């Protein structure tokens, strides 16, 4: 530099084949200085690109305590963040510095990649030799300007050597018997040649029309061990980076993506939410369609159980109808209003068949039909039970001489009770369908990774009005039957009605809280169970005792037995 400054005064050109200091590129200070090698900034830019290519983000720097070393360190400090690289430590090698201090810093560091820069000096070489005499596992990266140190660096071997040196050769030749990595070859212009058996190349467009050609296949680490290139291991897909407070940005923790999020690249800064109808896979590296969940014939054993139970209940009801029809002229069938009995059995059969509307994927039409048909079938059945109860009350009132209740005996009263009782539920259903009918709903948030296909009631008020009306019919029937339960047993089926309504009310009182606290297909299962249990309760309590008498106690199925001696 001193010679260049002097020759500049007289306008004499100076040509150098070894000076690489970046300040010599300043044409204002050194207008007559020329060189045949790249400047330091070009070389260190190439080093940073190489480190980024190898995935390195954690380095140390050793430089000299002069202007050249200071300029190089400032350049590296400014440029390393652009390549995602952090500097763990930097050492200035000065005349006053102690080797023990330098060695301690190197030993305590976690990085295994050290960039050597600055000006070559005897003390610098002494530091490298002293470092080689200690158990230090580091890899040195040297610029091309240090190529004249080949023979010296060849003889430096670390104890239990697992580290190595990276060397930039500016001659474009590949040395043969090296124990160090020596495969980075800068070539001028288009004179780029490829070394045989290459696995991969890295081309970097550099200033002054320079290119760098790296033959990855020929890089051989000592003892076949790759040095530590990063402060922390790279975060795999499915994780995101979380910076540690007070640490370099290159030192971070890897945190699994939160529920519903994924990342599909390494070292992802953030995780991303899946679309609403998708969910991350188990590794949280991609989004997959959510599972559609509903009470299905194909996948749910419970659905098959309900189907079998429903069919079995329909068969029992059908057998009961056949028995009553076969013995329709016997006293026990006549005494209990056989026409009303057939109507009640028909509506109970419809109640059992309604179960099939609740199984399978819900649609808008099935959602409307399932609730409306369920409510109307049950209300009609309960209206028949209420009519039976009222007829029992009227029958015993009419036994008194001169009683006006005799005028109320007959089919007209019972039919009127059934029609009026059913009409209330029909009115509720019509209003429900007109104002806010049930519809199919996709619940994407209740369960993780699932889309619950369910029926939305549309109007919750209408839904509970339907249930409330059924409860009113059951409560009135229960109250009336309970009041006349002590009348003579031979005439009286009020006791059976009492038990049937007690079962019905108990089932639904327990089912409604369970229904409200359930989600998805469990909610549907509760509703199906309540339907089957309450319907079976009516059939079992009212009809099975009569079928037993008809089939196995024929002697009790006589007019004499039903009326008793006092009425003969």
C-alpha positions in Angstrom: 0.0 0.0 0.0 2.9 2.4 0.8 4.5 1.8 -2.6 1.1 2.3 -4.3 0.6 5.6 -2.5 4.1 6.8 -3.6 3.7 5.6 -7.2 0.3 7.3 -7.5 2.0 10.7 -7.1 4.0 10.1 -10.3 1.3 8.2 -12.2 3.2 5.0 -12.4 1.1 1.8 -12.6 1.6 -1.0 -10.1 0.6 -4.6 -10.9 0.3 -7.1 -8.0 -0.3 -10.8 -8.1 -0.9 -11.3 -4.4 -2.4 -8.2 -2.7 -6.1 -8.8 -2.0 -6.9 -6.1 0.5 -10.3 -4.6 -0.4 -9.2 -1.0 0.1 -6.9 -1.4 -3.0 -10.1 -1.5 -5.1 -10.8 2.1 -4.2 -10.0 3.8 -7.5 -10.0 7.3 -5.9 -7.1 6.4 -3.5 -5.3 4.0 -5.8 -6.0 4.9 -9.4 -2.9 3.3 -10.8 -3.0 0.0 -8.8 -3.9 -3.2 -10.7 -3.9 -6.8 -9.6 -4.4 -10.3 -11.1 -6.3 -11.8 -8.2 -9.6 -11.3 -6.7 -10.1 -8.9 -3.8 -10.9 -10.0 -0.3 -14.6 -9.1 -0.6 -15.1 -11.4 -3.6 -13.3 -14.3 -1.8 -15.3 -13.9 1.4 -18.6 -13.5 -0.5 -17.7 -16.9 -2.1 -17.0 -18.3 1.3 -20.4 -17.2 2.6 -22.2 -18.6 -0.4 -20.4 -21.9 0.2 -21.4 -22.0 3.8 -25.0 -21.2 3.0 -24.9 -24.0 0.4 -23.6 -26.5 2.9 -26.3 -25.4 5.4 -23.9 -23.7 7.8 -25.1 -20.8 10.0 -22.7 -20.8 13.0 -19.1 -19.7 12.6 -16.2 -18.1 14.4 -13.8 -15.6 12.9 -10.1 -15.1 13.6 -8.5 -12.0 12.1 -5.6 -9.7 12.7 -5.7 -6.5 14.7 -4.7 -4.2 11.8 -6.7 -2.1 9.3 -7.0 -5.0 6.9 -8.3 -7.4 9.5 -10.7 -4.8 10.8 -12.1 -4.1 7.4 -12.5 -7.8 6.7 -14.3 -8.4 10.0 -16.6 -5.4 9.4 -17.5 -6.8 5.9 -18.2 -10.3 7.3 -20.2 -8.8 10.1 -22.3 -6.8 7.6 -22.7 -9.6 5.1 -23.3 -12.8 7.2 -26.9 -11.9 8.2 -27.7 -11.8 4.4 -26.8 -15.5 4.2 -28.5 -16.5 7.5 -25.1 -16.9 9.3 -24.3 -15.9 12.8 -20.9 -15.2 14.3 -20.3 -16.8 17.7 -17.0 -15.2 18.4 -14.3 -13.0 16.7 -10.7 -12.9 17.7 -8.2 -10.2 16.9 -4.7 -11.6 16.7 -2.4 -8.7 18.0 1.1 -8.5 19.1 0.0 -7.9 22.7 -2.5 -10.7 22.7 -1.9 -13.9 24.7 -2.1 -17.3 23.0 -3.8 -18.8 26.0 -6.7 -16.3 25.8 -7.2 -17.1 22.1 -7.0 -20.9 22.7 -9.6 -20.6 25.6 -12.0 -18.8 23.4 -11.7 -21.4 20.6 -12.0 -24.3 23.0 -15.1 -22.9 24.7 -16.9 -22.1 21.4 -19.5 -24.5 20.1 -19.0 -23.8 16.4 -16.6 -26.1 14.5 -16.3 -23.7 11.5 -13.7 -20.9 11.8 -13.1 -18.3 9.0 -9.5 -17.2 8.9 -9.0 -13.7 7.5 -6.8 -10.6 7.8 -3.1 -10.4 7.1 -0.8 -13.3 7.4 1.8 -13.0 10.2 4.2 -15.2 12.0 2.1 -14.9 15.2 -0.9 -15.9 13.2 0.8 -19.1 12.1 2.1 -19.7 15.7 -1.5 -19.5 16.9 -2.6 -22.1 14.4 0.2 -24.4 15.4 -0.5 -24.0 19.1 -4.2 -24.8 18.4 -3.1 -27.9 16.6 -1.3 -29.1 19.7 -4.5 -29.0 21.8 -7.6 -31.2 21.6 -9.6 -28.8 19.4 -12.0 -30.1 16.8 -12.4 -27.2 14.4 -12.5 -26.7 10.6 -10.6 -23.7 9.2 -11.8 -21.9 6.1 -8.9 -20.0 4.4 -9.1 -17.5 1.5 -7.2 -17.9 -1.7 -4.7 -15.3 -0.7 -3.4 -17.8 1.9 -2.5 -20.4 -0.8 1.2 -19.9 -0.3 0.8 -21.6 3.1 0.0 -25.1 1.6 3.1 -26.8 2.8 2.8 -25.3 6.3 -0.9 -26.2 6.7 -0.3 -29.7 5.4 1.7 -30.5 8.5 -0.9 -29.3 11.0 -2.9 -32.2 12.4 -5.2 -32.0 15.4 -5.0 -34.6 18.1 -7.4 -37.5 17.3 -8.0 -35.5 14.2 -11.6 -35.2 13.4 -11.4 -31.7 12.1 -10.0 -30.4 8.8 -9.1 -27.3 6.9 -10.9 -25.8 3.9 -8.4 -24.3 1.4 -9.0 -22.0 -1.5 -6.6 -22.8 -4.3 -6.3 -19.9 -6.8 -4.4 -22.0 -9.4 -7.4 -24.0 -10.6 -5.6 -27.3 -9.8 -6.6 -30.0 -7.4 -3.7 -31.0 -5.1 -3.4 -34.8 -4.7 -2.1 -35.8 -1.3 -4.0 -33.5 1.0 -5.4 -34.3 4.5 -7.6 -31.2 4.2 -10.6 -30.3 2.1 -9.2 -28.7 -1.0 -11.9 -28.8 -3.6 -12.9 -25.2 -4.1 -11.6 -23.9 -7.4 -12.2 -20.3 -8.6 -11.8 -20.1 -12.4 -11.7 -17.0 -14.7 -14.5 -16.3 -17.1 -15.6 -19.3 -19.1 -12.6 -21.5 -18.3 -14.7 -23.7 -16.0 -13.9 -27.4 -16.0 -15.7 -30.1 -14.2 -13.8 -32.6 -12.2 -14.7 -36.3 -13.0 -17.2 -38.2 -10.8 -18.9 -35.1 -9.6 -22.1 -35.4 -7.5 -23.2 -31.8 -7.4 -21.9 -28.3 -8.4 -22.4 -24.9 -7.1 -22.0 -21.9 -9.4 -21.9 -18.4 -8.0 -21.8 -15.3 -10.2 -19.2 -13.1 -8.6 -17.9 -9.6 -9.4 -15.3 -9.0 -12.1 -16.8 -11.8 -14.2 -15.5 -14.5 -11.7 -17.2 -17.8 -11.1 -16.8 -20.5 -8.5 -17.1 -24.2 -9.1 -17.5 -26.6 -6.2 -17.2 -30.3 -6.7 -19.2 -31.7 -3.7 -18.2 -35.3 -4.4 -14.5 -34.6 -4.0 -14.9 -32.9 -0.6 -13.6 -35.4 2.0 -13.7 -34.7 5.7 -11.0 -36.1 7.9 -12.1 -39.3 9.6 -15.3 -39.0 7.4 -16.9 -36.8 10.0 -18.9 -33.7 8.9 -18.1 -30.8 11.3 -20.9 -29.1 13.2 -22.3 -26.5 10.9 -25.1 -25.0 12.9 -25.8 -23.5 16.3 -28.8 -25.8 16.6 -30.0 -28.6 14.5 -32.3 -27.7 11.7 -36.0 -27.8 12.5 -37.7 -30.5 10.5 -41.0 -30.1 8.7 -43.8 -30.2 11.3 -41.8 -27.8 13.6 -41.1 -24.1 13.6 -38.3 -22.0 14.9 -38.7 -20.3 18.3 -35.9 -17.8 19.1 -34.2 -17.9 22.4 -34.3 -14.7 24.2 -30.8 -13.2 24.5 -29.2 -15.5 21.9 -28.2 -15.2 18.3 -31.0 -15.6 15.8 -29.2 -18.7 14.6 -29.7 -20.4 18.0 -33.3 -21.4 18.4 -35.6 -24.1 19.6 -37.7 -26.3 17.4 -41.3 -26.3 18.6 -44.0 -28.6 17.1 -46.7 -26.8 15.1 -49.8 -26.1 17.1 -53.0 -28.0 16.7 -54.4 -27.4 13.2 -51.2 -26.1 11.8 -48.4 -27.5 9.6 -45.0 -26.7 8.1 -43.6 -28.5 5.1 -40.1 -27.0 4.9 -37.1 -27.2 7.2 -36.4 -24.3 9.5 -39.8 -22.8 8.9 -40.3 -19.5 10.6 -44.0 -20.1 11.1 -46.5 -22.8 10.9 -49.6 -22.4 8.7 -53.2 -23.3 9.3 -54.8 -25.9 7.1 -58.0 -25.1 5.2 -61.1 -25.5 7.2 -62.0 -28.8 5.7 -58.5 -30.3 6.2 -56.3 -31.2 9.1 -52.5 -31.8 9.5 -51.3 -35.4 9.2 -49.7 -37.0 12.3 -46.3 -35.5 11.4 -47.9 -32.1 10.8 -46.1 -31.8 7.4 -49.1 -31.6 5.2 -52.8 -31.2 5.2 -55.1 -34.1 4.7 -58.9 -34.1 4.4 -60.8 -34.3 7.7 -62.7 -37.5 8.5 -66.4 -37.2 8.0 -68.1 -38.6 11.1 -71.7 -39.7 11.4 -73.5 -42.8 12.5 -72.8 -45.1 9.6 -73.9 -48.5 8.7 -70.4 -49.4 7.4 -68.2 -48.3 10.3 -70.2 -48.2 13.5 -71.2 -51.4 15.3 -73.7 -49.4 17.3 -75.6 -48.6 14.2 -75.9 -52.3 13.4 -77.1 -52.9 17.0 -79.8 -50.3 16.6 -80.8 -51.7 13.2 -81.2 -55.2 14.6 -83.1 -53.9 17.6 -85.4 -51.9 15.5 -86.1 -54.8 13.2 -86.6 -57.1 16.2 -89.1 -54.6 17.7 -91.0 -54.3 14.5 -91.3 -58.1 14.4 -92.5 -58.2 17.9 -95.1 -55.5 17.1 -96.2 -57.4 14.0 -96.6 -60.6 15.9 -98.7 -58.8 18.5 -100.9 -57.4 15.7 -101.3 -60.9 14.3 -102.2 -62.3 17.7 -104.7 -59.6 18.4 -106.2 -59.9 14.9 -106.5 -63.7 15.3 -108.2 -63.4 18.6 -110.1 -60.1 17.9 -113.4 -61.6 19.0 -112.2 -62.8 22.4 -113.3 -60.8 25.5 -109.8 -59.5 26.4 -109.2 -58.0 23.0 -112.7 -56.5 22.8 -112.5 -55.1 26.4 -109.5 -53.0 25.6 -110.8 -51.3 22.5 -109.4 -53.4 19.8 -109.6 -50.8 17.1 -107.6 -48.4 19.2 -105.1 -51.2 20.0 -104.5 -51.8 16.3 -104.0 -48.1 15.6 -101.6 -47.8 18.6 -99.6 -50.8 17.4 -99.4 -49.3 13.9 -97.9 -46.0 15.2 -95.5 -47.9 17.5 -94.3 -49.8 14.4 -93.7 -46.4 12.7 -91.7 -45.3 15.7 -89.4 -48.3 15.4 -88.9 -47.7 11.7 -88.1 -44.0 12.3 -84.7 -45.3 13.7 -83.5 -45.9 10.1 -83.9 -42.2 9.3 -81.3 -41.4 12.0 -78.6 -43.8 10.7 -76.5 -42.8 7.7 -75.2 -39.5 6.4 -77.7 -36.7 7.2 -79.1 -34.7 4.3 -81.4 -31.7 4.4 -84.4 -33.8 3.5 -83.6 -36.6 5.9 -83.0 -34.1 8.7 -86.5 -32.6 8.1 -88.2 -36.0 7.8 -86.4 -37.7 10.8 -87.5 -35.1 13.3 -91.0 -34.5 12.0 -91.8 -38.2 11.5 -90.4 -39.1 14.9 -92.5 -36.4 16.6 -95.7 -37.2 14.8 -95.5 -41.0 15.2 -94.8 -40.7 18.9 -97.5 -38.1 19.5 -100.0 -40.2 17.6 -99.0 -43.3 19.7 -99.3 -41.3 22.9 -102.6 -39.9 21.8 -103.8 -43.5 21.4 -102.6 -44.3 24.9 -104.4 -41.2 26.2 -107.5 -42.3 24.4 -107.3 -45.7 26.0 -106.9 -44.2 29.4 -109.8 -41.9 29.0 -112.0 -44.8 27.7 -111.1 -46.8 30.8 -112.2 -43.9 33.0 -115.4 -43.5 31.1 -116.1 -47.2 31.2 -116.1 -47.3 35.0 -118.1 -44.1 35.3 -120.7 -45.6 32.9 -121.3 -48.7 35.1 -123.3 -46.7 37.5 -127.1 -46.8 37.0 -128.4 -43.8 35.1 -125.0 -42.4 34.4 -124.7 -39.9 31.6 -121.2 -41.3 30.8 -122.8 -44.0 28.8 -123.4 -41.4 26.0 -119.6 -41.0 25.8 -118.9 -44.6 25.2 -118.0 -45.6 21.6 -115.5 -45.0 18.9 -116.3 -41.3 18.4 -114.7 -40.2 21.6 -111.6 -42.3 21.2 -111.1 -41.2 17.6 -111.6 -37.6 18.6 -108.9 -37.9 21.3 -106.4 -39.4 18.8 -107.2 -36.7 16.2 -107.0 -33.8 18.6 -103.8 -35.1 20.3 -102.1 -35.7 17.0 -103.2 -32.4 15.5 -101.3 -30.5 18.1 -98.0 -32.1 17.0 -99.0 -31.6 13.3 -99.5 -27.9 14.0 -96.1 -27.6 15.7 -94.4 -29.5 12.8 -95.9 -27.3 10.1 -94.9 -24.1 11.8 -91.4 -25.6 12.4 -91.0 -26.5 8.7 -92.3 -23.1 7.5 -90.3 -20.9 9.7 -87.0 -22.7 10.4 -86.8 -26.3 9.2 -84.0 -28.7 10.2 -81.0 -28.9 7.9 -77.7 -30.6 7.4 -74.8 -29.0 9.2 -71.0 -29.6 9.0 -69.4 -29.1 12.4 -65.6 -28.6 11.7 -64.5 -27.4 15.1 -65.9 -29.6 17.9 -63.5 -32.6 17.3 -59.9 -32.6 16.2 -59.4 -33.7 12.7 -63.1 -34.5 12.1 -66.0 -33.0 10.4 -69.2 -33.9 12.2 -72.1 -34.3 9.7 -75.2 -33.7 11.8 -78.7 -32.3 11.7 -79.2 -28.8 13.0 -82.7 -28.4 14.4 -83.1 -25.1 12.8 -85.3 -23.8 15.5 -84.3 -25.1 19.0 -87.6 -23.7 20.4 -89.6 -25.8 17.9 -87.6 -28.9 18.7 -88.3 -28.6 22.4 -91.9 -27.7 21.8 -92.2 -31.0 20.0 -90.6 -32.9 22.9 -92.6 -30.9 25.4 -95.9 -31.7 23.7 -95.0 -35.4 23.7 -94.2 -35.1 27.4 -97.5 -33.4 28.0 -99.4 -36.3 26.4 -97.4 -38.8 28.4 -97.9 -36.9 31.7 -101.7 -36.6 31.2 -101.9 -40.3 30.3 -99.8 -41.3 33.4 -101.9 -39.1 35.7 -105.3 -40.5 34.6 -104.1 -44.1 34.5 -102.6 -43.7 38.0 -105.9 -42.4 39.3 -107.9 -45.4 38.1 -105.2 -48.0 38.6 -107.1 -49.5 41.7 -110.3 -50.4 39.8 -111.0 -54.1 39.4 -108.1 -55.8 37.6 -110.2 -57.9 35.3 -111.5 -54.8 33.5 -108.7 -52.5 34.1 -105.6 -52.0 31.9 -104.9 -48.7 33.6 -102.2 -50.3 35.7 -100.4 -51.4 32.5 -100.7 -47.9 31.0 -99.4 -46.5 34.2 -96.3 -48.6 34.0 -95.8 -47.9 30.3 -96.0 -44.1 30.8 -93.7 -44.4 33.8 -91.1 -46.2 31.6 -91.7 -43.6 28.8 -91.2 -40.6 31.0 -88.2 -42.1 32.8 -86.4 -42.8 29.6 -86.9 -39.4 28.1 -86.1 -37.6 31.4 -82.7 -39.3 31.4 -82.2 -39.0 27.6 -82.7 -35.3 27.2 -79.8 -34.2 29.5 -77.6 -36.9 27.8 -78.7 -35.6 24.4 -77.8 -32.0 25.2 -74.4 -33.0 26.6 -73.5 -35.2 23.6 -71.9 -34.3 20.3 -72.0 -35.7 16.8 -73.0 -39.3 16.4 -73.3 -39.8 20.2 -76.2 -37.4 20.2 -77.9 -39.3 17.5 -77.3 -42.6 19.4 -78.9 -41.2 22.5 -82.0 -40.1 20.5 -82.3 -43.6 18.9 -81.9 -45.3 22.2 -84.6 -43.2 23.8 -86.9 -43.9 20.8 -86.4 -47.7 21.0 -86.5 -47.9 24.8 -89.7 -45.9 25.2 -91.5 -47.6 22.3 -90.5 -51.0 23.6 -91.7 -50.0 27.1 -95.2 -49.3 25.7 -95.4 -52.5 23.8 -94.0 -54.6 26.7 -96.2 -53.1 29.4 -99.5 -52.8 27.5 -99.5 -55.7 25.1 -97.2 -58.5 26.2 -99.3 -59.3 29.3 -102.4 -59.7 27.1 -100.6 -61.8 24.6 -99.5 -64.1 27.4 -103.1 -64.5 28.6 -104.3 -65.1 25.0 -101.7 -67.7 24.2 -101.0 -69.5 27.5 -104.0 -68.6 29.8 -107.0 -69.2 27.6 -109.2 -69.9 30.6 -108.8 -66.3 31.7 -109.8 -65.0 28.3 -113.5 -65.5 28.9 -116.4 -63.2 29.5 -117.2 -64.8 32.8 -113.7 -64.1 34.1 -113.6 -60.6 32.8 -117.0 -59.5 34.2 -116.8 -61.5 37.4 -119.7 -63.2 39.2 -121.4 -60.0 40.2 -121.9 -59.0 36.6 -123.3 -62.3 35.4 
